[in-house]
């Protein structure tokens, strides 16, 4: 399986590390021997080589700041843009992990269209295309006879999508309710321990959980994008952001936290999705609820089903290797179905 990686930041490099470090196990256990043939970044260059790129040299070049530091080799092409690599490379799969755009899903949406048009499977960590154009992508994949997978878009490598769409096949899922943003969960846990909101946010930023501009996390938009994916993929509901109630945690006070504590409850930022719609907002949960006990920067989701009742999955929702694993799991799925 030949891979074109569109985006080579934390997530793309995480996947590359996994492919390097687990190469023997992947080959012996799954007869799976993927090869990176192309890498595209927004500002650090691009590379394409018909015969494959060396992962150690890719990672070393990125450590030095630019893919120009990748050693010259026969057949190496340095200047193709993303669309040309997608259309003209010998890759079997486009792996897209650039920044998620919840306004237009671009340019990733055009990358997906070009990939299907040129006969490539699509694996996404980028949430934008799935959140805004899921039905179109499914139609394009079906028309091309190719696969569309996006496990890494919700809860990173923790298999929230596969649980709903595969493992729970045969059940009717009537509700999904989850903690889909680890940053806000970490902040709320610290506030419950007595830390003021501003200090908890600063600590989350120092630990790498929150960006310098944390609005996407603390105002609920990151969780809302994931709720859109669940609405579209799990329930077939073409939900949009404008149709959702989205509230963040920045207005919660220490008094709110204490009031909930005395009532035997905890505040969590909950994404709630049903076939009728969805919302993201701070919610008081009884401590007996599995979601109330999710700690640190972990994510969790509860699916309400007709046959099994409530099924809850808890695990990592972000990070270099967890999200890289989410991509790997989709690649292995394509390999098994080939």
N, C-alpha and C positions, 0 to 999 in steps of 0.2 A: 504494500500500500504506500503510494507516494503522496506526500502532504505538502500543501502550500499554506504557510502560516501568515495570515494577514493580521498584523499586530504582533509585536514581540516584546511586550512589556513584562510585567510581573507574571501574568497568567501564561503567556506564550512561552516564556523562559521556564516556568514551572513544568509545563508539559514536556519541553525539551529535556529537562533534567530527569524527569521520570522515564522517558524513552531511553535515555542514556543509561541510567542506573539500573533499570529493570530489563534491559535488552535480552539478557540470557533467559530470565524467567518467562518473559512474554513469548519468546520463541519456543522454549521447551514446553510450557504449559498450554499455550494457545496456538502454536504454529503461526505466530504473529510477528512480522518483521517490518515495521513501518520505516519509512525513509523520508526525511525532510529534504525536499528538492528546492523549496523557495521560501524566502522570508521577506516580508515587507513591513517597514516601519514608517511612521508619519514623518519623522525628522532625522532618523538615523540611518537612512539608506535602505537599499533593497539588494537581494541576491537571488540568483536563479542558476542552478546547475542541473542539467539533465541527469547526471549520474549521482546526484545527491550532495548534501552539504554536511560537513563534520560538526557535530554538536559541540564538542569542546571548543573548537575554533569560533563557532557562532557566539557562545557564551563569553568567551574571552574578548571578542571584538566588542560586545555590548558593555562589558566591564570597562573597556577603554573609551567608550562613549559613542562609537560609530561603527557601522558594518564595513566602512572603508578599511578597517584594521583586519578584516578577514583575509587570509593569505591568498595570493593569486593562484589560480589552478586552471588547467585546460578546460575549456568550455564554460568557464564562469562568466556570467553576465551580471553587471552591477546596476544598470540604469533603467530597468523596466519598471513601470508603475504598477499599481495593484491590479488594475483592470487588464493590462496586457498580460501579466503573469497568470491571472485567472483564466483568460481566454486562450493563451498560447502555450502555457507550460504543460508538461506531461503529468501533472498532479492528478491523482484520483479523487482527492478530497480537499476542499477548501475549509480551513479551520480559522474562524473569524473571532478575534478577541480584542478588537479596538474599543474605544470608549462608547458607551451606550448613549444614543441620542433619542430621547422620548418625544421630541417634537416632530421629526421627519423620518427618523431611523436611518438617515443618510450619513456617510456614503455606504454604510454596510448593506443597506437594502439593495442598492445597485450591484454590489459585489455578489450578493446571493443570486440575483437574477442572472448575472453573467456566468456564475458557476453552473447553475442548472442548464443554461443555454449552451454551455460548452461541455456538458456531459459529466459534471463533477458532483459528488455528494457534498453536502453542507453540514458542518458541525459548528455550533455557535456557543460562545460565552457571552457575546454581545446581546443584551436584552432587547434593544430597540426593534430590530426586525420582527421578532416573535411577538412582542407586545403590540405593535402597530399594524403588522401585515401578515398575521398568521395564516389566514385563509388563502391569501395569494400564494404564500410560500408552499403551502401544502399542495395546492393545485399545480404549481410549477414543478415541484418534486415528482408528483404523480405523472405529469405529462412527460417528464424527462426519464422516468423510470429510475430515479435516484432517491437517496435517503436524506431526510432532514431530521437532525437530532439537536437537542438544546438542553441537555441535562444540567450543564454548568450555569445556566441562567438563573436558576432558583436553588438556593442552598448549596451552591458550589458543587462539590462532589457527593454530598449526601443525597441519596437517590430519591428525591421528592417527586420528580416527574415520572421516573420509571415505576415508583411505587403506585402512583395513581393510574398510569396508562398501561401498565403491564402486570405487576404483581396483584393488583386489585381487580383485574379483569374478571367479569362475572358479577361483581358487586355494583350496585347503583350508588354512586357518590352523590350526596345531596348537599354537602357543605365542606369547605376547606377553611380552616382557621389557623393562623400561624404567626410566629415571630420570624419575620423574614429579613430583619436588619440587625446585625450583631452589635453595631455601634450604639444604637439606642438601648438595646438590652443591657449592655455594659454600663451605660450612664445611669439607667434606672436602678440597677443593682447597687452602684456606688452611692446613689442618693438614698437608697434604703439603709445603707450603712452609715448615713449621716453626712455625706459629702454634699456641699452645695452644687447646684447644676453647673455653674460656670467652671468650677474646679474639676468636676467629673468629666466635662467635655474636654477641658485642657488635657487631662490625663489620657483620655481616649485618643486624642490627637498625638500625644507623645508616644503612645504605644503603637501607633500606626493604624488604629481602628477607624479613626475619623480623618477626613481630608482637612487641609487648611481652611477651605470653605466647606463647612459641614452641612450646609442647608439641605442637600439631597438626602442626607441621612435623617437629621433631626426634625426636618419638616415633613417627613413621611414619603417623599417622592420615590426613593429607591424601593421601598416596600410596595408602593403603589404600582410601579412598573412590573414587579414580580407578580402582583395580584392580577394584572392584566394578562400575563402569560398563563396563569392558572385558569382564569376565566375562559380564555380562548381555547387552550389545549385540553383542559379537563372537562369543561362544561359546554364547549362549543358556543360560548356567549361572546359576541363581538363587542366587548366592553371597551370604552375609551376613558381616558383620564377625566375628561369633562363630565362624564356620567358618574364619577365616583366622589364620595366624601373623603377628603384627605386632610388629616390633621396630624401635626407632629407633637413632640414632647416638650418643646421649649417653654410652654406656659405652665407646666406642672411645677408646683412649689413643694417645699419640704413639708408644709402643712398638709398638702394633698397626700403625700407619701405616708405621713403619720396617721392620718385619718383612715386610710386603707388598712394600715398595719393593725390598728386597734379593732378593725372589723374582721380581721382574719383574711385580708385580701392583699394583693399586690398589683401595682400598675405595670402593664406591659403594652407595648405598641403592637396592636393586633391587626393583621390583614385578614379580612373576612370576605369570602367569596362563595356565592351560590349561583345556581343557573339564572337567577333573576338580576344579579348585579354584585357589587362589591364596595368595600370601604377600607380605609386605613385610619385608625384613630386610637389614642390611649384608652385602655379599658381596664377596669378593676376586675381581677379574677380571684376566686376563692383559692386559698393555698392548696386545696385538694385537686385543683385542675393541673394536669401534667404540664401545661404551658406556664403556669405560675412558678414552677420550680426550675425552669431553664436558666442556667447561670452564665455569667461572663458574656463573651461575644458569640455564644452558640446561637444557632437557629433551631426552629422546631415547627412542625406542621401536624395538625390533626385533621384527618379525613373522617367525616361521618358517613357510614355505609349502612346499607340495609341488612347485610348478612353478618358482618363482623362488629357492628356497632362503631365505636370510635377507635381509630388506629392512629397512634402518635409516633412520629419519627423525629429524633433529636440528633443533631450533629453539627459539624463545622459548616458555616455558611459563607466563608470567604477565605482568602489566603492563597499563597503561591501554589503549594502542593495540593491542597484540597480542590481548588478550582481546576488545576492541571489534571487531577484525577478525573474530574467530571468530564473533561474533554476525552481523556483516555477511554473512559467507559463507553462513550459514544462511538469512538473509533473501533473498539472491540466488538460492539454491537453490529456495526457495518461489516466487519470481518466475518462474524458468525453468520450473517445473513447472505453473504456473497455466494 
